[in-house]
């Protein structure tokens, strides 16, 4: 039978009732003639609650021990979902990331998948079982438990789909696809039927929460189609984009056409006049990943840092102050808003339109960064939602 990999997010398994609904959907997939592999996230806000507990014990918890703690959430969810499927008559078995063959590097808290060895998964599928896998986690070559960072369950699902030669990978959540903007911020946002890998990855890296950027990168590399859908939606039919978003290799939009607007609220902006190589070396020591880097010949440096996987901010601030004094500052009252589309910078027109629209409403930008798929403005956080709505009207509303 063809293999389907389904991933269910934390909101989809937040309580027993929703867990049973997921189990029913898994069984419908099985009855439709598929072998089913399910990747599950921790229930509801479990990961955040565990992280908060850790920080009550230690403001800067050890990364290895943090991984040991945080992976408990997915292990609980995988076992409960397996039980729920069995109650419906399915033959299910649950595996941790290591048991399912997810091999990562040894970078605790934000590891990357190196390879997948799904031998046990394949054996159980061959025996007719539904396999439930704990997302977000793996094991290093040193046999250490690791986690993949926020949204890592998406990456688990796509990597497993590629390793198994799955027909497709479903990413199921409480949102029915990818929208032109966050509907909570822009009520007129529209669901996008089809996106290219490149557009989706840029939206994810710009703050869109439906799909994980690393998962999309993996899907692009392996040629795996992703269906982003609501958990309550039916199974994919003749037109899978009818009630979700399909991410795959697709013809590019017209050069300069905007696919969507995304924003990132929880960022730090590092501004430095200290030697660039020294600042970057210290950031690397603290495993800080940055983006939108601007460096000048006179050592002026601006770098946007996402707080999402920054678990040691107090320690980082102290280290920067001790090493560089007042030459390095971390500004934390800013947000980033991006417009994304293929060939968006084929000319300066889109940059001009966006900057002019913001200026007309008195929204000053502290910085602007461009790439072939994205234009990003850094603005005051208290005007970020306003900027998102304004750019959506400018580029996506007739």
Secondary structure, 3 states (H helix, E strand, C coil): CEEEEEEECHHHHCCHHHHHHHHHHHHHHHHCCEEEEEEECCCCCHHHHHHHHHHHHCCCCCHHHHHHHHHHHHHHHHHHHHHHHHHCCCCEEEECCCCCCEEECCCCCCCCEEEECCHHHHHHHHCCCEEEEECCEEEECCCCEEECCCCHHHHHHHHHHHHHCCCEEEEEECCCCCECCCCCCCCCCCECCEECHHHHHHHHHCCCCCCCHHHHHHHHHHCCCEEEEECCCCCCCCCHHHHEEEECCCCCCCCCCCCEEEEECCEEEEEECCCHHHHHHHHHHCCCCEEEEEECCCCCEEEEEECCCCCCHHHHHHHHHHHHHHHEEEECCEEEEEEECCCCCCCCHHHHHHHHHHHHCCCCEEEEEECCCEEEEEEEHHHHHHHHHHHHHHHHCC
